[in-house]
Amino acid sequence: MCGIFAYSGKQKNAGELVIRGLKKLEYRGYDSWGVAYQAPEKLGLLRKVGKIGEFNLEYNKMPESTLAIGHSRWATHGGVTEANAHPHTNAEGTIAIVHNGIIENYQELKKELEEKGYIFKSQTDTETIVHLLDLYCKTDDFVSAAKKTLARLHGRYAVLAVKTGEHKIIAARRGSPLIIGVGENEHFIASDIPAFLEYTQQIMYLDDNEMVVINDKPHFYNLETQEEVEKRVVTIDLKPESAEKGNFAHFMIKEIMEQKDTIYRAINQNDTDILKLAEEIKKAYGTFFVGCGTAGKVCLAASYVFAKVAKRHVNVVVGSEFPSHQDFLKEKSLVVAVSQSGETADTLEAIEVAKKKGAKVLSIVNVVGSTMDRMSDYTIHIKAGPEKAVASTKATTSQLAILTLLAYACNNDLQEGKRLLIETAGQINDMLNPRYEEHIQKLADKIKNVESMYVIGKSVNYPIALEAAIKLQEVSYIHAEGFAGGELKHGPIALISEGTPCIVLVANDETRQDILNNAQEVKARGGYIIGISPQQESVFDYWIKVPDAGMASSLVNIIPIQLLAYHLAVLRQNNPDMPRNLAKSVTVK
């Protein structure tokens, strides 16, 4: 959830560089932020409430330093205050800690430390770590004290520590990402690669239950065996500009528009690999699709495609609920895990459960080298490039495309699936033009002040109705709900009053007439019907045209919703890239 960035080297001003790196990670947390930097006699500390993007380095010069750690916070324990902002320090200000994750046993550790005379100034679980490290530093060297401290922590975390007089950064992870960037006589540590991409494309991965000590060069240790671990340097193929907004006002609209290309990239997979994975699905004794949030809705949509195209039943389980289903897992089961970041805590826990049961795991993930990528038996990379807006757009359609491709491959019809998706990608390219966006912007202006709206769909577009509601909720802050069209008369239609907007997702298939009948039921109660459909229908008060994409209708129907959510957010003066109370990569449970 939170963003971590650190630098060690003599070529740049460490404090200034860390602030610049944190600005690139602001999508991971923007409640508050802070930096600790190595000053001659003690650590310098700067902490602020609010968005780091608003901090002007031109008017706020940082003292020269060669080592610094920083953090942008998404609050879990404790409110949004300067006292709760990271880094946290010991009483003397000689040790500083930044931390992403949740320390599950912090209450008992805090009680133990308070009994030893430690005074806590914040409400965070992180402060427990710095005082525990301080305690062990009284009898042990910095590295040994860090190992002892980490051994006491329960839960998922990424932790960085620095100490006065020690020109080194100690970092460790368990379940939260940390990546090492390798420059010339300098090193970077970050939660995500784009933070240091302009400086280096050479990286080293820090795996779970590992610690790294960075001085002149990194030394990696296994925290369970305490033995040093050899690591190789990997070159990544990412361009710095892919993680920048360019001429767009926000990352969200940039990423929506990139769907002209990203769907093509997603389906540009090796046929042999796709066919091999389709065979794994076909021979599995129980297939489970697992994801959280938007990825969970993608899984549900894919289950309809698998039912209709591949004639196969798949189980769809939300990541956080997956442990309750573990008794159905066998050694021949297959878990298909879907995530943009590859670091989603609940999905990672589902993978851990699957592995313990001996089941195989196929991950569909965007971030190469992510924890999910490295934990899985098989991986398909969706190739969407960095997605920095909190609301997922291009990753969503890429995930849908990959799963549709797999469904056709399971039906021994891979080339037909490719043909459909290539044609759909071309139609989406035609959709995403200025006139189309203006038409949706007019709708946004019409409904920008409503209190609630509803989205209905049927078959594969029922999960897309659920996903549409998520998009509208998270960036426009308008109360939105998605329903199966046939479920309206079983309760939700009571919510409809005069002028209530209801978005109807229509596919030109056997469900068309049923969903139009459902729309008529809403209109009869005074609802304002917004049709997303290949053709105009008399029931629509406002029509947004989409291509007739057959089994790929889910891909084309979600895109107008993405544009509508974006323009509603802008008209309501919300930041669509950084919705309140949300962060991009949910690395806590």
C-alpha positions as CSV (number, residue, x, y, z in Angstrom):
1,M,0.0,0.0,0.0
2,C,2.6,2.6,1.1
3,G,5.5,3.7,-1.0
4,I,9.1,3.2,0.0
5,F,12.2,4.7,-1.6
6,A,15.8,4.8,-0.5
7,Y,19.2,5.8,-1.9
8,S,22.8,5.1,-1.1
9,G,25.5,6.7,-3.1
10,K,27.8,9.7,-3.5
11,Q,26.7,10.9,-6.9
12,K,23.4,12.6,-5.9
13,N,21.8,14.4,-3.0
14,A,20.1,11.5,-1.3
15,G,17.3,13.4,0.5
16,E,16.3,15.3,-2.7
17,L,16.5,12.1,-4.8
18,V,14.3,10.2,-2.3
19,I,11.7,12.9,-2.4
20,R,11.6,12.7,-6.2
21,G,11.3,8.9,-6.0
22,L,8.4,9.2,-3.5
23,K,6.6,11.5,-5.9
24,K,6.7,8.7,-8.5
25,L,5.2,6.3,-5.9
26,E,2.5,8.7,-4.6
27,Y,-0.2,6.4,-6.1
28,R,0.7,3.9,-3.4
29,G,0.0,6.2,-0.5
30,Y,-0.7,9.9,-0.2
31,D,-1.9,10.6,3.4
32,S,1.5,11.8,4.6
33,W,5.2,11.3,3.8
34,G,8.6,11.7,5.3
35,V,12.4,11.3,4.7
36,A,15.3,10.5,7.0
37,Y,18.8,11.4,5.7
38,Q,22.3,10.8,7.0
39,A,23.7,14.0,8.4
40,P,27.2,14.3,9.8
41,E,26.4,13.7,13.5
42,K,22.8,12.6,13.5
43,L,19.9,11.7,11.2
44,G,18.0,14.5,9.6
45,L,14.2,14.1,9.6
46,L,11.5,15.7,7.5
47,R,7.8,14.6,7.9
48,K,4.7,16.2,6.4
49,V,0.9,15.5,6.3
50,G,-0.6,15.7,2.8
51,K,0.5,14.8,-0.7
52,I,4.2,14.7,-1.4
53,G,3.4,15.9,-5.0
54,E,2.6,19.3,-3.5
55,F,6.1,19.7,-2.0
56,N,8.3,22.1,-4.0
57,L,12.0,21.1,-3.9
58,E,12.9,24.4,-5.5
59,Y,11.8,26.3,-2.4
60,N,12.6,23.6,0.1
61,K,16.2,22.7,-0.4
62,M,17.4,19.5,1.2
63,P,20.8,19.4,3.0
64,E,23.5,17.4,1.2
65,S,23.5,13.8,2.1
66,T,24.7,10.4,0.6
67,L,22.1,8.1,2.2
68,A,18.3,8.5,2.8
69,I,15.2,6.6,3.2
70,G,11.6,7.8,2.6
71,H,8.0,6.8,2.8
72,S,4.6,7.9,1.5
73,R,1.8,6.7,3.7
74,W,-1.6,5.1,3.3
75,A,-2.9,5.0,6.9
76,T,-3.6,1.6,8.5
77,H,-2.8,2.0,12.2
78,G,-3.4,5.5,13.5
79,G,-4.9,8.6,11.9
80,V,-3.3,10.9,9.4
81,T,-1.1,13.1,11.5
82,E,2.6,14.2,11.5
83,A,3.2,12.1,14.5
84,N,2.0,9.0,12.7
85,A,4.0,9.8,9.5
86,H,7.1,7.8,8.7
87,P,10.0,7.6,9.2
88,H,9.8,6.8,12.9
89,T,12.8,7.2,15.1
90,N,14.1,6.1,18.5
91,A,14.2,8.6,21.4
92,E,17.7,9.9,20.5
93,G,16.9,10.2,16.8
94,T,19.8,7.9,15.9
95,I,17.8,5.1,14.3
96,A,15.0,5.6,11.7
97,I,12.6,3.1,10.2
98,V,10.1,3.1,7.3
99,H,7.6,0.3,7.0
100,N,4.9,-1.0,4.7
101,G,2.5,-3.7,5.9
102,I,1.0,-4.6,9.3
103,I,2.8,-6.0,12.3
104,E,0.2,-8.4,13.7
105,N,1.8,-8.8,17.1
106,Y,2.7,-5.1,17.7
107,Q,0.4,-4.8,20.7
108,E,2.3,-7.4,22.7
109,L,5.7,-6.0,21.6
110,K,4.6,-2.5,22.5
111,K,3.6,-3.7,26.0
112,E,6.9,-5.4,26.5
113,L,8.8,-2.3,25.4
114,E,6.7,0.1,27.5
115,E,7.6,-2.1,30.5
116,K,11.2,-1.5,29.7
117,G,10.7,2.3,29.7
118,Y,10.1,3.0,26.0
119,I,7.7,5.9,25.3
120,F,5.6,5.8,22.2
121,K,4.7,9.1,20.4
122,S,2.5,7.7,17.6
123,Q,-0.4,5.3,17.2
124,T,1.4,3.2,14.6
125,D,2.6,-0.4,14.7
126,T,5.8,0.8,13.0
127,E,7.1,2.6,16.1
128,T,7.3,-0.8,17.8
129,I,9.9,-1.8,15.2
130,V,12.3,1.1,15.8
131,H,12.2,0.8,19.6
132,L,12.8,-3.0,19.4
133,L,15.7,-2.3,17.1
134,D,17.0,0.3,19.5
135,L,16.8,-2.2,22.4
136,Y,18.8,-4.8,20.5
137,C,21.4,-2.2,19.3
138,K,22.3,-1.7,23.0
139,T,24.0,-5.1,23.0
140,D,24.5,-6.1,19.3
141,D,25.9,-4.5,16.2
142,F,23.4,-2.9,13.8
143,V,23.0,-5.9,11.4
144,S,22.7,-8.5,14.2
145,A,20.2,-6.3,16.0
146,A,18.1,-6.0,12.8
147,K,18.1,-9.8,12.4
148,K,16.9,-10.2,16.0
149,T,14.2,-7.5,15.5
150,L,12.9,-9.0,12.3
151,A,12.7,-12.5,14.0
152,R,10.2,-11.0,16.5
153,L,7.8,-9.5,13.9
154,H,4.6,-11.4,12.8
155,G,2.7,-10.4,9.7
156,R,3.5,-9.0,6.2
157,Y,6.0,-6.2,5.9
158,A,8.7,-4.3,4.0
159,V,11.1,-2.6,6.4
160,L,14.0,-0.2,5.9
161,A,16.4,0.9,8.7
162,V,19.3,3.4,9.0
163,K,21.5,4.3,12.0
164,T,23.7,7.2,12.7
165,G,27.4,6.4,12.1
166,E,26.5,3.4,9.9
167,H,26.6,4.3,6.2
168,K,24.3,1.4,5.3
169,I,20.7,0.7,4.7
170,I,19.1,-2.5,6.0
171,A,16.0,-3.7,4.2
172,A,13.8,-6.8,4.7
173,R,10.6,-8.1,3.3
174,R,7.9,-10.6,4.0
175,G,4.9,-10.3,1.7
176,S,5.4,-6.7,0.7
177,P,7.5,-5.7,-2.4
178,L,11.0,-4.2,-2.3
179,I,13.3,-4.1,-5.4
180,I,16.9,-3.1,-5.5
181,G,18.1,-0.8,-8.3
182,V,21.8,-1.1,-9.2
183,G,23.6,2.0,-10.5
184,E,27.2,2.9,-10.9
185,N,28.5,3.0,-7.3
186,E,25.0,3.8,-6.1
187,H,21.9,1.7,-5.1
188,F,18.2,2.4,-4.9
189,I,15.5,0.6,-3.0
190,A,11.8,1.0,-3.9
191,S,8.4,-0.6,-3.7
192,D,8.1,-0.4,-7.4
193,I,10.5,-0.2,-10.3
194,P,9.2,3.1,-12.0
195,A,10.5,5.0,-9.0
196,F,14.1,4.6,-10.1
197,L,13.7,3.8,-13.8
198,E,15.2,7.1,-15.0
199,Y,18.5,6.2,-13.2
200,T,18.9,2.5,-13.9
201,Q,17.3,-0.6,-15.5
202,Q,19.5,-3.0,-13.6
203,I,17.7,-4.6,-10.7
204,M,18.1,-7.3,-8.0
205,Y,15.0,-8.9,-6.4
206,L,14.7,-9.2,-2.6
207,D,12.6,-12.3,-2.0
208,D,10.3,-13.1,0.9
209,N,12.0,-13.7,4.3
210,E,15.2,-12.1,3.1
211,M,17.2,-9.1,4.3
212,V,19.7,-7.0,2.4
213,V,22.5,-4.8,3.8
214,I,23.5,-2.1,1.4
215,N,26.9,-0.4,1.9
216,D,29.3,-0.4,-1.0
217,K,27.4,-3.3,-2.4
218,P,24.4,-5.3,-1.4
219,H,24.7,-8.4,0.8
220,F,21.6,-10.6,0.9
221,Y,20.7,-12.9,3.8
222,N,18.0,-15.6,4.3
223,L,16.3,-14.6,7.6
224,E,15.4,-18.2,8.4
225,T,18.9,-19.8,7.9
226,Q,20.9,-16.5,8.5
227,E,23.1,-17.6,5.6
228,E,24.2,-15.2,2.9
229,V,22.4,-15.6,-0.5
230,E,23.9,-15.0,-3.9
231,K,21.8,-12.8,-6.2
232,R,22.1,-11.9,-9.9
233,V,21.5,-8.6,-11.5
234,V,18.6,-8.5,-14.0
235,T,18.1,-6.0,-16.8
236,I,14.5,-5.0,-17.3
237,D,12.9,-3.8,-20.5
238,L,10.9,-0.7,-19.4
239,K,11.2,2.8,-20.7
240,P,11.1,5.7,-18.2
241,E,8.5,7.6,-20.3
242,S,6.0,4.6,-19.9
243,A,5.6,5.6,-16.3
244,E,5.0,9.3,-17.0
245,K,1.8,11.2,-17.8
246,G,3.2,12.9,-20.9
247,N,0.6,15.3,-22.4
248,F,-2.3,13.8,-20.5
249,A,-3.8,15.6,-17.5
250,H,-4.0,12.4,-15.4
251,F,-2.6,8.9,-15.5
252,M,-6.1,7.5,-15.6
253,I,-7.1,9.0,-18.9
254,K,-3.6,8.1,-20.3
255,E,-4.1,4.5,-19.3
256,I,-7.7,4.4,-20.7
257,M,-6.4,5.7,-24.1
258,E,-3.5,3.2,-24.0
259,Q,-6.0,0.4,-24.5
260,K,-5.7,1.1,-28.2
261,D,-2.4,-0.8,-27.9
262,T,-2.4,-2.8,-24.7
263,I,-5.0,-5.4,-25.8
264,Y,-2.9,-6.2,-28.8
265,R,0.1,-6.6,-26.6
266,A,-1.8,-8.9,-24.2
267,I,-2.9,-11.3,-26.9
268,N,0.5,-11.3,-28.5
269,Q,1.5,-14.5,-26.6
270,N,3.3,-17.6,-27.8
271,D,0.7,-20.0,-29.1
272,T,2.6,-23.0,-27.8
273,D,2.6,-21.6,-24.2
274,I,-1.2,-20.7,-24.3
275,L,-2.1,-24.2,-25.6
276,K,0.1,-25.8,-22.9
277,L,-1.7,-23.8,-20.2
278,A,-5.1,-24.6,-21.7
279,E,-4.1,-28.3,-21.3
280,E,-3.3,-27.7,-17.7
281,I,-6.8,-26.2,-17.2
282,K,-8.4,-29.1,-19.0
283,K,-6.7,-31.8,-17.0
284,A,-7.1,-30.0,-13.6
285,Y,-9.3,-31.6,-11.0
286,G,-11.1,-28.4,-10.1
287,T,-10.0,-24.9,-11.4
288,F,-10.3,-21.9,-9.2
289,F,-10.1,-18.3,-10.5
290,V,-9.0,-16.0,-7.7
291,G,-8.7,-12.2,-7.6
292,C,-9.5,-9.2,-5.5
293,G,-11.5,-6.0,-6.4
294,T,-11.4,-5.4,-10.1
295,A,-9.4,-8.6,-10.7
296,G,-12.1,-10.6,-8.9
297,K,-14.8,-9.1,-11.3
298,V,-12.5,-10.1,-14.2
299,C,-12.4,-13.7,-12.9
300,L,-16.2,-13.8,-12.6
301,A,-16.6,-12.4,-16.2
302,A,-14.2,-15.1,-17.4
303,S,-16.2,-17.8,-15.8
304,Y,-19.1,-17.0,-18.2
305,V,-16.7,-17.1,-21.2
306,F,-15.4,-20.5,-20.1
307,A,-18.9,-21.8,-19.6
308,K,-20.1,-20.7,-23.0
309,V,-16.9,-21.2,-25.1
310,A,-15.0,-23.9,-23.4
311,K,-18.0,-25.7,-21.9
312,R,-16.0,-25.8,-18.6
313,H,-17.1,-25.0,-15.1
314,V,-14.6,-22.9,-13.1
315,N,-14.9,-21.8,-9.5
316,V,-14.6,-18.1,-8.8
317,V,-13.4,-17.1,-5.3
318,V,-12.5,-13.7,-3.9
319,G,-8.9,-13.8,-2.7
320,S,-9.7,-12.9,0.9
321,E,-12.3,-15.7,1.1
322,F,-10.2,-18.4,-0.6
323,P,-8.8,-20.0,2.6
324,S,-12.4,-21.0,3.5
325,H,-12.5,-23.1,0.2
326,Q,-9.1,-24.9,0.8
327,D,-10.7,-28.2,1.6
328,F,-11.8,-28.5,-2.0
329,L,-8.3,-28.3,-3.2
330,K,-6.5,-31.4,-4.4
331,E,-3.0,-32.0,-5.8
332,K,-4.5,-32.0,-9.3
333,S,-6.3,-28.7,-8.7
334,L,-5.3,-25.5,-10.5
335,V,-5.6,-22.0,-9.1
336,V,-5.6,-19.2,-11.7
337,A,-4.6,-16.0,-9.8
338,V,-5.2,-12.6,-11.4
339,S,-3.6,-9.4,-10.3
340,Q,-2.1,-6.2,-11.8
341,S,0.6,-5.7,-9.3
342,G,1.3,-9.3,-8.4
343,E,1.6,-8.1,-4.8
344,T,-2.0,-8.2,-3.6
345,A,-1.8,-9.6,-0.1
346,D,-5.1,-11.6,-0.1
347,T,-4.3,-13.2,-3.5
348,L,-0.8,-14.1,-2.3
349,E,-2.3,-15.8,0.7
350,A,-4.6,-17.8,-1.6
351,I,-1.5,-18.9,-3.6
352,E,0.2,-19.9,-0.3
353,V,-2.9,-22.0,0.6
354,A,-2.9,-23.6,-2.8
355,K,0.8,-24.5,-2.7
356,K,0.4,-26.1,0.8
357,K,-2.3,-28.3,-0.7
358,G,0.0,-29.2,-3.6
359,A,-2.1,-27.5,-6.2
360,K,-0.6,-25.8,-9.2
361,V,-0.8,-22.1,-9.7
362,L,-1.1,-20.1,-12.9
363,S,-0.8,-16.3,-12.4
364,I,-2.0,-13.7,-14.9
365,V,-0.1,-10.6,-13.8
366,N,1.2,-7.3,-15.2
367,V,4.4,-6.8,-13.2
368,V,7.3,-9.0,-14.3
369,G,9.2,-10.3,-11.3
370,S,6.5,-9.6,-8.8
371,T,5.9,-11.9,-5.9
372,M,3.1,-13.7,-7.6
373,D,5.2,-14.1,-10.8
374,R,7.9,-15.8,-8.8
375,M,5.6,-17.9,-6.6
376,S,3.7,-19.4,-9.5
377,D,4.2,-22.6,-11.5
378,Y,3.1,-20.8,-14.7
379,T,2.8,-17.1,-15.5
380,I,1.2,-15.1,-18.3
381,H,2.3,-11.5,-18.4
382,I,-0.4,-9.2,-19.7
383,K,2.2,-6.6,-20.9
384,A,0.1,-3.6,-20.1
385,G,3.1,-1.5,-18.9
386,P,3.1,0.5,-15.7
387,E,-0.4,1.3,-14.4
388,K,-0.2,4.1,-11.9
389,A,-3.8,5.4,-11.5
390,V,-5.4,3.6,-8.6
391,A,-8.5,2.7,-10.7
392,S,-7.4,-0.1,-13.0
393,T,-8.3,0.3,-16.6
394,K,-5.9,-1.0,-19.2
395,A,-4.9,-3.9,-17.0
396,T,-8.5,-4.9,-16.6
397,T,-9.1,-5.3,-20.4
398,S,-5.8,-7.0,-20.8
399,Q,-6.7,-9.6,-18.1
400,L,-10.1,-10.1,-19.8
401,A,-8.4,-10.6,-23.2
402,I,-6.0,-13.2,-21.8
403,L,-8.7,-15.2,-20.0
404,T,-10.9,-15.1,-23.2
405,L,-7.9,-16.4,-25.2
406,L,-7.5,-19.3,-22.7
407,A,-11.2,-20.2,-23.0
408,Y,-10.9,-20.5,-26.7
409,A,-7.7,-22.5,-26.4
410,C,-9.5,-24.9,-24.1
411,N,-12.0,-25.4,-26.9
412,N,-9.2,-26.1,-29.3
413,D,-10.1,-22.9,-31.1
414,L,-7.2,-20.6,-30.2
415,Q,-7.0,-19.0,-33.7
416,E,-10.7,-18.1,-33.6
417,G,-10.1,-16.5,-30.1
418,K,-7.2,-14.5,-31.5
419,R,-9.2,-13.4,-34.5
420,L,-12.1,-12.2,-32.3
421,L,-9.7,-10.3,-29.9
422,I,-7.7,-8.7,-32.7
423,E,-10.9,-7.5,-34.3
424,T,-12.1,-6.2,-30.9
425,A,-8.8,-4.4,-30.3
426,G,-9.2,-2.7,-33.7
427,Q,-12.8,-1.6,-32.8
428,I,-11.6,-0.2,-29.5
429,N,-8.9,1.8,-31.3
430,D,-11.7,3.3,-33.4
431,M,-13.8,4.0,-30.3
432,L,-11.2,6.0,-28.4
433,N,-11.4,9.2,-30.4
434,P,-12.1,12.8,-29.3
435,R,-15.7,12.9,-30.5
436,Y,-16.5,9.7,-28.5
437,E,-15.0,11.1,-25.4
438,E,-16.9,14.4,-25.8
439,H,-20.2,12.4,-26.1
440,I,-19.4,10.7,-22.7
441,Q,-18.3,14.0,-21.2
442,K,-21.7,15.5,-22.0
443,L,-23.3,12.6,-20.1
444,A,-21.0,13.2,-17.2
445,D,-22.0,16.8,-17.1
446,K,-25.7,15.8,-17.1
447,I,-25.5,13.4,-14.1
448,K,-22.6,14.9,-12.1
449,N,-24.8,15.9,-9.2
450,V,-26.7,12.7,-8.7
451,E,-26.5,10.9,-5.3
452,S,-26.8,7.3,-6.6
453,M,-26.7,5.4,-9.9
454,Y,-27.1,1.7,-10.8
455,V,-25.6,-0.5,-13.5
456,I,-27.3,-3.7,-14.8
457,G,-26.0,-6.5,-17.0
458,K,-26.7,-10.1,-17.9
459,S,-24.5,-13.1,-18.5
460,V,-20.9,-12.0,-19.0
461,N,-22.0,-8.3,-18.6
462,Y,-23.3,-8.9,-15.1
463,P,-19.7,-9.0,-13.6
464,I,-19.0,-6.0,-15.8
465,A,-21.9,-4.2,-14.1
466,L,-20.2,-5.0,-10.8
467,E,-16.9,-3.7,-12.1
468,A,-18.6,-0.6,-13.5
469,A,-20.0,0.2,-10.1
470,I,-16.5,-0.1,-8.6
471,K,-15.1,2.4,-11.2
472,L,-17.8,4.9,-10.6
473,Q,-17.5,4.6,-6.8
474,E,-13.8,4.9,-6.5
475,V,-13.1,8.0,-8.5
476,S,-16.4,9.9,-8.7
477,Y,-17.5,9.2,-5.1
478,I,-21.1,8.7,-6.3
479,H,-22.9,5.8,-4.7
480,A,-23.1,3.2,-7.5
481,E,-24.2,-0.4,-7.4
482,G,-24.2,-3.2,-10.0
483,F,-26.8,-5.9,-10.3
484,A,-27.8,-8.7,-12.5
485,G,-30.7,-7.4,-14.5
486,G,-33.0,-10.2,-13.5
487,E,-32.4,-9.5,-9.8
488,L,-33.9,-6.0,-9.9
489,K,-37.4,-7.2,-9.2
490,H,-36.2,-9.1,-6.2
491,G,-35.4,-6.0,-4.2
492,P,-33.1,-3.4,-5.8
493,I,-35.8,-1.8,-7.9
494,A,-37.1,-0.3,-4.7
495,L,-34.1,2.1,-4.9
496,I,-35.3,3.6,-8.2
497,S,-37.0,7.0,-8.1
498,E,-37.6,9.8,-10.6
499,G,-34.5,10.6,-12.6
500,T,-32.3,7.9,-11.0
501,P,-29.6,7.0,-13.6
502,C,-29.4,3.4,-14.6
503,I,-26.7,2.2,-17.0
504,V,-27.7,-0.8,-19.0
505,L,-25.0,-3.0,-20.5
506,V,-26.3,-4.7,-23.6
507,A,-24.6,-7.4,-25.8
508,N,-26.1,-8.4,-29.1
509,D,-26.7,-12.0,-28.1
510,E,-29.4,-14.1,-26.6
511,T,-29.5,-11.9,-23.5
512,R,-30.4,-8.7,-25.3
513,Q,-34.1,-8.8,-25.0
514,D,-34.1,-9.8,-21.4
515,I,-31.8,-6.9,-20.3
516,L,-33.9,-4.5,-22.4
517,N,-37.0,-5.7,-20.6
518,N,-35.2,-5.1,-17.3
519,A,-34.3,-1.6,-18.5
520,Q,-38.0,-1.0,-19.3
521,E,-39.0,-2.0,-15.7
522,V,-36.6,0.7,-14.4
523,K,-37.9,3.3,-16.8
524,A,-41.5,2.6,-15.7
525,R,-40.4,3.6,-12.2
526,G,-38.9,6.9,-13.4
527,G,-35.3,5.8,-14.0
528,Y,-33.1,7.6,-16.5
529,I,-31.8,4.9,-18.8
530,I,-28.3,5.1,-20.2
531,G,-27.7,2.4,-22.8
532,I,-24.3,1.0,-23.6
533,S,-25.1,-1.0,-26.6
534,P,-24.2,-1.8,-30.3
535,Q,-27.5,-0.2,-31.4
536,Q,-30.0,2.4,-30.3
537,E,-33.0,1.1,-28.4
538,S,-36.3,3.0,-27.7
539,V,-35.9,2.5,-24.0
540,F,-32.7,4.5,-23.9
541,D,-32.7,8.1,-22.7
542,Y,-29.0,8.4,-23.6
543,W,-27.1,6.0,-25.9
544,I,-23.4,5.3,-25.9
545,K,-22.5,3.1,-28.9
546,V,-20.1,0.2,-28.6
547,P,-19.0,-2.3,-31.3
548,D,-20.8,-5.6,-31.6
549,A,-18.0,-7.7,-30.2
550,G,-19.8,-11.0,-29.5
551,M,-18.0,-13.0,-26.7
552,A,-15.7,-10.0,-26.2
553,S,-18.5,-7.6,-25.3
554,S,-17.2,-7.3,-21.8
555,L,-14.0,-5.6,-23.1
556,V,-15.9,-3.0,-25.2
557,N,-18.7,-2.3,-22.6
558,I,-16.3,-1.4,-19.7
559,I,-14.4,1.2,-21.6
560,P,-17.3,3.9,-21.8
561,I,-17.7,3.3,-18.0
562,Q,-14.0,4.0,-17.5
563,L,-14.3,7.3,-19.5
564,L,-17.5,8.3,-17.6
565,A,-16.0,7.6,-14.2
566,Y,-12.9,9.7,-15.2
567,H,-14.9,12.7,-16.4
568,L,-17.3,12.6,-13.5
569,A,-14.3,12.7,-11.2
570,V,-12.8,15.7,-13.0
571,L,-16.2,17.6,-13.0
572,R,-16.6,16.9,-9.3
573,Q,-13.1,18.2,-8.7
574,N,-11.7,14.8,-7.5
575,N,-8.3,13.6,-8.3
576,P,-9.0,10.5,-10.5
577,D,-5.5,9.1,-10.0
578,M,-5.6,9.2,-6.2
579,P,-9.0,8.5,-4.9
580,R,-9.6,9.1,-1.2
581,N,-8.9,6.2,1.2
582,L,-7.5,4.0,-1.6
583,A,-4.1,3.0,-2.8
584,K,-2.9,1.1,-5.8
585,S,-1.3,-2.0,-4.6
586,V,-3.1,-3.6,-1.6
587,T,-0.3,-5.3,0.2
588,V,-2.0,-5.5,3.6
589,K,-4.9,-7.9,4.6
